[in-house]
Amino acid sequence: MYNKLNAINFTYLLLDYYKELNISNEELLVLLMCDHLLMDDNQLITIEQLEIKLNLPFGEIDKVFNSLLTKKYIVYETQNNDFVTSLTNLKRDLLFLYQKDLNSETVNKDETQLNEETKLKVFSSFEHYFNRNLNDTEKDMILKWLKNGIDIELIIDSLKDAYNLGVLNVKKIDGIIAKKLKEEEDL
């Protein structure tokens, strides 16, 4: 049966997120060694096995291992009538953090793309009404409006108003925007 927890590099995620999970450096070392031993078909990890593999005193390994048991990052469970060591809880927590970061990156990427699309839409409308390419000063003013959260429809409506008045320049449009914002505020 396919297990999506095994589809992602556990070591990479653990190294990337261990601080967020409040895992100490010693706990990290023990978890990495446990994962290594589990991949070598050691089903039941003991402190004695870890002492052979790690350069830590038995007492330190015992303390760290018990801390990981308390945090439920290492658990003992029964699988097919065998008592085994499992890191499944830890892997699920890591997968959750990874998915959360992926979702966050997707939202940020979508916002950036939306901002680029918004910018292009506004620039295109201005160039259409101005019947020429915008200069840097005009682009800067438009970007200032967008960064200040001025609604794109308000900007384009103000552009159309300036066009209908026969006064096509960004200073006039800025005045129209300010007037409309003031009117909205007074309502």
GROMACS elastic network, one bead per residue, 0.5 to 0.9 nm:
[ bonds ]
;  ai    aj funct       b0    kb
    2     5     6  0.89581   500
    2     6     6  0.83451   500
    2     7     6  0.87469   500
    3     6     6  0.56797   500
    3     7     6  0.70461   500
    4     8     6  0.73369   500
    5     8     6  0.62950   500
    5     9     6  0.87720   500
    5    10     6  0.81566   500
    5    88     6  0.78912   500
    5    91     6  0.64461   500
    5    92     6  0.69807   500
    5    95     6  0.72659   500
    6     9     6  0.72613   500
    6    10     6  0.74915   500
    6    91     6  0.86384   500
    7    10     6  0.86349   500
    8    11     6  0.89253   500
    8    12     6  0.84918   500
    8    13     6  0.80631   500
    8    95     6  0.81867   500
    9    12     6  0.54579   500
    9    13     6  0.64410   500
    9    14     6  0.87067   500
   10    13     6  0.51757   500
   10    14     6  0.59769   500
   10    15     6  0.85232   500
   10    35     6  0.85364   500
   10    91     6  0.69093   500
   10    94     6  0.79586   500
   10    95     6  0.87753   500
   11    14     6  0.51205   500
   11    15     6  0.61130   500
   11    16     6  0.84525   500
   11    32     6  0.69409   500
   11    35     6  0.83148   500
   12    15     6  0.52699   500
   12    16     6  0.60708   500
   12    17     6  0.86427   500
   13    17     6  0.59455   500
   13    18     6  0.79891   500
   13    91     6  0.86408   500
   13    94     6  0.62563   500
   13    95     6  0.78613   500
   13    97     6  0.88257   500
   13    98     6  0.74241   500
   14    17     6  0.53251   500
   14    18     6  0.53338   500
   14    19     6  0.89641   500
   14    28     6  0.77585   500
   14    31     6  0.87196   500
   14    32     6  0.82581   500
   14    90     6  0.87167   500
   14    91     6  0.83580   500
   14    94     6  0.68053   500
   15    18     6  0.57598   500
   15    19     6  0.84264   500
   15    28     6  0.78476   500
   16    19     6  0.78982   500
   16    20     6  0.87358   500
   17    20     6  0.53123   500
   17    21     6  0.65199   500
   17    22     6  0.89422   500
   17    23     6  0.88755   500
   17    94     6  0.69866   500
   17    97     6  0.75782   500
   17    98     6  0.84399   500
   18    21     6  0.51084   500
   18    22     6  0.63611   500
   18    23     6  0.52516   500
   18    24     6  0.76426   500
   18    25     6  0.85375   500
   18    28     6  0.70829   500
   18    94     6  0.85604   500
   19    22     6  0.50226   500
   19    23     6  0.57004   500
   19    24     6  0.73357   500
   19    25     6  0.88656   500
   20    23     6  0.76014   500
   20    97     6  0.88143   500
   21    93     6  0.82845   500
   21    94     6  0.84498   500
   23    26     6  0.81147   500
   23    27     6  0.58588   500
   23    28     6  0.62803   500
   23    68     6  0.85101   500
   24    27     6  0.50581   500
   24    28     6  0.60854   500
   24    29     6  0.86540   500
   24    64     6  0.89010   500
   25    29     6  0.62868   500
   25    30     6  0.87615   500
   26    29     6  0.50969   500
   26    30     6  0.63327   500
   26    31     6  0.86539   500
   26    60     6  0.87137   500
   26    61     6  0.83506   500
   26    64     6  0.68333   500
   27    30     6  0.50825   500
   27    31     6  0.60649   500
   27    32     6  0.85323   500
   27    61     6  0.87887   500
   27    64     6  0.57744   500
   27    65     6  0.73374   500
   27    67     6  0.80453   500
   27    68     6  0.69666   500
   28    31     6  0.51147   500
   28    32     6  0.61141   500
   28    33     6  0.85615   500
   29    32     6  0.52165   500
   29    33     6  0.62084   500
   29    34     6  0.85963   500
   29    54     6  0.83911   500
   30    33     6  0.51016   500
   30    34     6  0.60501   500
   30    35     6  0.85958   500
   30    50     6  0.75098   500
   30    54     6  0.80117   500
   30    61     6  0.76539   500
   30    64     6  0.75493   500
   30    65     6  0.72102   500
   30    68     6  0.88991   500
   31    35     6  0.61414   500
   31    36     6  0.85190   500
   31    65     6  0.86882   500
   31    68     6  0.83565   500
   31    73     6  0.83605   500
   31    74     6  0.79857   500
   31    87     6  0.82929   500
   32    35     6  0.51405   500
   32    36     6  0.61772   500
   32    37     6  0.86710   500
   33    37     6  0.61079   500
   33    38     6  0.85085   500
   33    50     6  0.73539   500
   33    53     6  0.77240   500
   33    54     6  0.79241   500
   34    37     6  0.50811   500
   34    38     6  0.60649   500
   34    39     6  0.85588   500
   34    42     6  0.89712   500
   34    45     6  0.67722   500
   34    50     6  0.77300   500
   34    74     6  0.87858   500
   34    85     6  0.86251   500
   34    86     6  0.89989   500
   34    87     6  0.83510   500
   35    38     6  0.50322   500
   35    39     6  0.61503   500
   35    40     6  0.86407   500
   35    86     6  0.89155   500
   35    87     6  0.75785   500
   36    39     6  0.51805   500
   36    40     6  0.63976   500
   36    42     6  0.89336   500
   37    41     6  0.66908   500
   37    42     6  0.54748   500
   37    43     6  0.80878   500
   37    44     6  0.89725   500
   37    45     6  0.73990   500
   37    49     6  0.88774   500
   37    50     6  0.89134   500
   38    41     6  0.51843   500
   38    43     6  0.59640   500
   38    44     6  0.79552   500
   38    45     6  0.77192   500
   38    85     6  0.80052   500
   38    86     6  0.83783   500
   39    42     6  0.71909   500
   39    43     6  0.88863   500
   40    43     6  0.86936   500
   41    44     6  0.89925   500
   42    45     6  0.66694   500
   42    84     6  0.87018   500
   42    85     6  0.87154   500
   43    82     6  0.85808   500
   43    83     6  0.78602   500
   43    84     6  0.50809   500
   43    85     6  0.60425   500
   43    86     6  0.83585   500
   44    76     6  0.81509   500
   44    83     6  0.68769   500
   44    86     6  0.84944   500
   45    48     6  0.83677   500
   45    49     6  0.65831   500
   45    50     6  0.75439   500
   45    84     6  0.76567   500
   45    85     6  0.59196   500
   46    49     6  0.52662   500
   46    50     6  0.64819   500
   46    51     6  0.87307   500
   46    85     6  0.87943   500
   47    51     6  0.60911   500
   47    52     6  0.87719   500
   47    58     6  0.74527   500
   47    61     6  0.66330   500
   47    62     6  0.62735   500
   47    65     6  0.73861   500
   48    51     6  0.50354   500
   48    52     6  0.65197   500
   48    53     6  0.89174   500
   48    58     6  0.77132   500
   48    61     6  0.89915   500
   49    52     6  0.53145   500
   49    53     6  0.65560   500
   49    54     6  0.87082   500
   50    53     6  0.50926   500
   50    54     6  0.57576   500
   50    56     6  0.88044   500
   50    58     6  0.85652   500
   50    61     6  0.73477   500
   51    54     6  0.53111   500
   51    55     6  0.71971   500
   51    56     6  0.67433   500
   51    57     6  0.70290   500
   51    58     6  0.59321   500
   51    61     6  0.69893   500
   52    55     6  0.79766   500
   53    56     6  0.89043   500
   54    57     6  0.83648   500
   54    61     6  0.84842   500
   56    59     6  0.82906   500
   56    60     6  0.63944   500
   56    61     6  0.63910   500
   57    60     6  0.53657   500
   57    61     6  0.63556   500
   57    62     6  0.86776   500
   58    61     6  0.51424   500
   58    62     6  0.60619   500
   58    63     6  0.86179   500
   59    62     6  0.50494   500
   59    63     6  0.61660   500
   59    64     6  0.86270   500
   60    63     6  0.51135   500
   60    64     6  0.61131   500
   60    65     6  0.84116   500
   61    64     6  0.51337   500
   61    65     6  0.58342   500
   61    66     6  0.84056   500
   62    65     6  0.51518   500
   62    66     6  0.60696   500
   62    67     6  0.85367   500
   63    66     6  0.53059   500
   63    67     6  0.62431   500
   63    68     6  0.88188   500
   64    67     6  0.50453   500
   64    68     6  0.63389   500
   64    69     6  0.87079   500
   65    68     6  0.51327   500
   65    69     6  0.62659   500
   65    70     6  0.86947   500
   65    74     6  0.79963   500
   66    70     6  0.61321   500
   66    71     6  0.85850   500
   66    74     6  0.88692   500
   67    70     6  0.50496   500
   67    71     6  0.62360   500
   67    72     6  0.85154   500
   67    73     6  0.89254   500
   68    71     6  0.50054   500
   68    72     6  0.60218   500
   68    73     6  0.53628   500
   68    74     6  0.56460   500
   68    75     6  0.84340   500
   69    73     6  0.61460   500
   69    74     6  0.50369   500
   69    75     6  0.60182   500
   69    76     6  0.86084   500
   70    73     6  0.77811   500
   70    74     6  0.82397   500
   70    75     6  0.88901   500
   71    74     6  0.76645   500
   72    75     6  0.57947   500
   72    87     6  0.85273   500
   72    89     6  0.68221   500
   72    90     6  0.75897   500
   73    86     6  0.82643   500
   73    87     6  0.59455   500
   73    88     6  0.76932   500
   73    89     6  0.57419   500
   73    91     6  0.83142   500
   73    93     6  0.89527   500
   74    85     6  0.68911   500
   74    86     6  0.58499   500
   74    87     6  0.51617   500
   74    88     6  0.79451   500
   74    89     6  0.75040   500
   74    90     6  0.73573   500
   75    84     6  0.83360   500
   75    85     6  0.58199   500
   75    86     6  0.52460   500
   75    87     6  0.65885   500
   75    88     6  0.81334   500
   75    89     6  0.79138   500
   76    83     6  0.67311   500
   76    84     6  0.55713   500
   76    86     6  0.60443   500
   76    87     6  0.89736   500
   77    82     6  0.81414   500
   77    83     6  0.56914   500
   77    84     6  0.54886   500
   77    85     6  0.64755   500
   77    86     6  0.69697   500
   78    81     6  0.58492   500
   78    82     6  0.53288   500
   78    84     6  0.60364   500
   78    85     6  0.87067   500
   79    82     6  0.52307   500
   79    83     6  0.64917   500
   79    84     6  0.67786   500
   80    83     6  0.84559   500
   86    89     6  0.78096   500
   86    90     6  0.88690   500
   87    90     6  0.53968   500
   87    91     6  0.61933   500
   87    92     6  0.87350   500
   88    92     6  0.61048   500
   88    93     6  0.86221   500
   89    92     6  0.51576   500
   89    93     6  0.62957   500
   89    94     6  0.86716   500
   90    93     6  0.50898   500
   90    94     6  0.61604   500
   90    95     6  0.85382   500
   91    94     6  0.50441   500
   91    95     6  0.60436   500
   91    96     6  0.85400   500
   92    96     6  0.61114   500
   92    97     6  0.87040   500
   93    96     6  0.50723   500
   93    97     6  0.63542   500
   93    98     6  0.86335   500
   94    97     6  0.51559   500
   94    98     6  0.61186   500
   94    99     6  0.85888   500
   95    99     6  0.60571   500
   95   100     6  0.84679   500
   96    99     6  0.51557   500
   96   100     6  0.60894   500
   96   101     6  0.86408   500
   97   100     6  0.50227   500
   97   101     6  0.62243   500
   97   102     6  0.86147   500
   98   101     6  0.51520   500
   98   102     6  0.61792   500
   98   103     6  0.86456   500
   99   103     6  0.60832   500
   99   104     6  0.84885   500
  100   103     6  0.51655   500
  100   104     6  0.61753   500
  100   105     6  0.86643   500
  101   105     6  0.61133   500
  101   106     6  0.85387   500
  102   105     6  0.51163   500
  102   106     6  0.61478   500
  102   107     6  0.86668   500
  103   106     6  0.50501   500
  103   107     6  0.62250   500
  103   108     6  0.86516   500
  104   107     6  0.51628   500
  104   108     6  0.62285   500
  104   109     6  0.85636   500
  105   108     6  0.50773   500
  105   109     6  0.60161   500
  105   110     6  0.84779   500
  106   109     6  0.50199   500
  106   110     6  0.60192   500
  106   111     6  0.85325   500
  107   110     6  0.50218   500
  107   111     6  0.61119   500
  107   112     6  0.86048   500
  108   111     6  0.50599   500
  108   112     6  0.61790   500
  108   113     6  0.85482   500
  109   112     6  0.51134   500
  109   113     6  0.60926   500
  109   114     6  0.84754   500
  110   113     6  0.50353   500
  110   114     6  0.59673   500
  110   115     6  0.84906   500
  111   115     6  0.60517   500
  111   116     6  0.85716   500
  112   115     6  0.50596   500
  112   116     6  0.62207   500
  112   117     6  0.86038   500
  113   116     6  0.50773   500
  113   117     6  0.61381   500
  113   118     6  0.84983   500
  114   117     6  0.50019   500
  114   118     6  0.59460   500
  114   119     6  0.84154   500
  115   119     6  0.59908   500
  115   120     6  0.85105   500
  115   146     6  0.86768   500
  116   119     6  0.50641   500
  116   120     6  0.61272   500
  116   121     6  0.85250   500
  117   120     6  0.51307   500
  117   121     6  0.60629   500
  117   122     6  0.86393   500
  118   121     6  0.50739   500
  118   122     6  0.62109   500
  118   123     6  0.85256   500
  118   146     6  0.85877   500
  118   152     6  0.74783   500
  119   122     6  0.52759   500
  119   123     6  0.60419   500
  119   124     6  0.84055   500
  119   142     6  0.81997   500
  119   143     6  0.73909   500
  119   146     6  0.78588   500
  120   123     6  0.50611   500
  120   124     6  0.58503   500
  120   125     6  0.84791   500
  121   124     6  0.51324   500
  121   125     6  0.62185   500
  121   126     6  0.87114   500
  121   152     6  0.88554   500
  122   125     6  0.51151   500
  122   126     6  0.62369   500
  122   127     6  0.86007   500
  122   142     6  0.77981   500
  122   152     6  0.71763   500
  122   155     6  0.79047   500
  122   156     6  0.70375   500
  123   126     6  0.51566   500
  123   127     6  0.60977   500
  123   128     6  0.85165   500
  123   133     6  0.87449   500
  123   134     6  0.75107   500
  123   139     6  0.73146   500
  123   142     6  0.78100   500
  124   127     6  0.51080   500
  124   128     6  0.60682   500
  124   129     6  0.87043   500
  124   133     6  0.88047   500
  125   128     6  0.50676   500
  125   129     6  0.62965   500
  125   130     6  0.84710   500
  125   156     6  0.72260   500
  125   159     6  0.83998   500
  126   129     6  0.52219   500
  126   130     6  0.58177   500
  126   131     6  0.80660   500
  126   132     6  0.85283   500
  126   133     6  0.84485   500
  126   134     6  0.75296   500
  126   156     6  0.79644   500
  126   159     6  0.71874   500
  127   130     6  0.50086   500
  127   131     6  0.54929   500
  127   132     6  0.52652   500
  127   133     6  0.53837   500
  127   134     6  0.61517   500
  128   131     6  0.50232   500
  128   132     6  0.70295   500
  128   133     6  0.85267   500
  129   132     6  0.80824   500
  129   159     6  0.78689   500
  129   160     6  0.78909   500
  129   163     6  0.70712   500
  129   168     6  0.80827   500
  130   133     6  0.77162   500
  130   134     6  0.80327   500
  130   163     6  0.84544   500
  130   168     6  0.67563   500
  130   169     6  0.83818   500
  134   137     6  0.80995   500
  134   138     6  0.59854   500
  134   139     6  0.63778   500
  135   138     6  0.54304   500
  135   139     6  0.63322   500
  135   140     6  0.87084   500
  136   139     6  0.50413   500
  136   140     6  0.60110   500
  136   141     6  0.86247   500
  137   140     6  0.50636   500
  137   141     6  0.62869   500
  137   142     6  0.87482   500
  137   170     6  0.88792   500
  138   141     6  0.51719   500
  138   142     6  0.63250   500
  138   143     6  0.86544   500
  138   169     6  0.83302   500
  138   170     6  0.62785   500
  139   142     6  0.51288   500
  139   143     6  0.61184   500
  139   144     6  0.85261   500
  140   143     6  0.50542   500
  140   144     6  0.60815   500
  140   145     6  0.87413   500
  141   145     6  0.63995   500
  141   146     6  0.87926   500
  141   170     6  0.71755   500
  141   171     6  0.87657   500
  141   174     6  0.83118   500
  142   145     6  0.51657   500
  142   146     6  0.63603   500
  142   147     6  0.86542   500
  142   155     6  0.83770   500
  142   170     6  0.81480   500
  143   146     6  0.50438   500
  143   147     6  0.59838   500
  143   148     6  0.84344   500
  144   147     6  0.51147   500
  144   148     6  0.60838   500
  144   149     6  0.87253   500
  144   150     6  0.88623   500
  145   148     6  0.51187   500
  145   149     6  0.65046   500
  145   150     6  0.53824   500
  145   151     6  0.83502   500
  145   152     6  0.88162   500
  145   155     6  0.79080   500
  145   174     6  0.85351   500
  146   149     6  0.51667   500
  146   150     6  0.54034   500
  146   151     6  0.72490   500
  146   152     6  0.73390   500
  146   155     6  0.87169   500
  147   150     6  0.74679   500
  149   152     6  0.86221   500
  150   153     6  0.85360   500
  150   154     6  0.69644   500
  150   155     6  0.70228   500
  150   177     6  0.85117   500
  150   181     6  0.88988   500
  151   154     6  0.52538   500
  151   155     6  0.64655   500
  151   156     6  0.88614   500
  152   155     6  0.50928   500
  152   156     6  0.62394   500
  152   157     6  0.85119   500
  153   156     6  0.51419   500
  153   157     6  0.59064   500
  153   158     6  0.83883   500
  154   157     6  0.50686   500
  154   158     6  0.60238   500
  154   159     6  0.85234   500
  154   177     6  0.70005   500
  154   180     6  0.80668   500
  154   181     6  0.88259   500
  155   158     6  0.51532   500
  155   159     6  0.62220   500
  155   160     6  0.87766   500
  155   173     6  0.79131   500
  155   174     6  0.86378   500
  155   176     6  0.89646   500
  155   177     6  0.67002   500
  156   160     6  0.62457   500
  156   161     6  0.85960   500
  157   160     6  0.50641   500
  157   161     6  0.61755   500
  157   162     6  0.86678   500
  157   177     6  0.87827   500
  158   162     6  0.61869   500
  158   163     6  0.85326   500
  158   172     6  0.89816   500
  158   173     6  0.57785   500
  158   174     6  0.81146   500
  158   175     6  0.89187   500
  158   176     6  0.58038   500
  158   177     6  0.59702   500
  158   180     6  0.83506   500
  159   162     6  0.51634   500
  159   163     6  0.61855   500
  159   164     6  0.86914   500
  159   168     6  0.76518   500
  159   169     6  0.87833   500
  159   170     6  0.84597   500
  159   172     6  0.89105   500
  159   173     6  0.59064   500
  159   176     6  0.84272   500
  159   177     6  0.89057   500
  160   164     6  0.61392   500
  160   165     6  0.85612   500
  161   164     6  0.50852   500
  161   165     6  0.62084   500
  161   166     6  0.86149   500
  161   167     6  0.89040   500
  161   173     6  0.80717   500
  161   176     6  0.78584   500
  162   166     6  0.61457   500
  162   167     6  0.53307   500
  162   168     6  0.56145   500
  162   169     6  0.77856   500
  162   172     6  0.68262   500
  162   173     6  0.60950   500
  162   176     6  0.76804   500
  163   167     6  0.60455   500
  163   168     6  0.56552   500
  164   167     6  0.77870   500
  164   168     6  0.89158   500
  165   168     6  0.80982   500
  167   172     6  0.68948   500
  167   173     6  0.85720   500
  168   171     6  0.86948   500
  168   172     6  0.70675   500
  168   173     6  0.75101   500
  169   172     6  0.55473   500
  169   173     6  0.63999   500
  169   174     6  0.86937   500
  170   174     6  0.58596   500
  170   175     6  0.84907   500
  171   175     6  0.62877   500
  171   176     6  0.87260   500
  172   175     6  0.50717   500
  172   176     6  0.63009   500
  172   177     6  0.86823   500
  173   177     6  0.61226   500
  173   178     6  0.85480   500
  174   177     6  0.50904   500
  174   178     6  0.61646   500
  174   179     6  0.86258   500
  175   178     6  0.50621   500
  175   179     6  0.61381   500
  175   180     6  0.86436   500
  176   179     6  0.50641   500
  176   180     6  0.61837   500
  176   181     6  0.85868   500
  177   180     6  0.51609   500
  177   181     6  0.61233   500
  177   182     6  0.85627   500
  178   181     6  0.51327   500
  178   182     6  0.61431   500
  178   183     6  0.86508   500
  179   182     6  0.51020   500
  179   183     6  0.62258   500
  179   184     6  0.87100   500
  180   183     6  0.50274   500
  180   184     6  0.62061   500
  180   185     6  0.85517   500
  181   184     6  0.50725   500
  181   185     6  0.61161   500
  181   186     6  0.86706   500
  182   186     6  0.61999   500
  182   187     6  0.88323   500
  183   186     6  0.51440   500
  183   187     6  0.65183   500
  184   187     6  0.53946   500
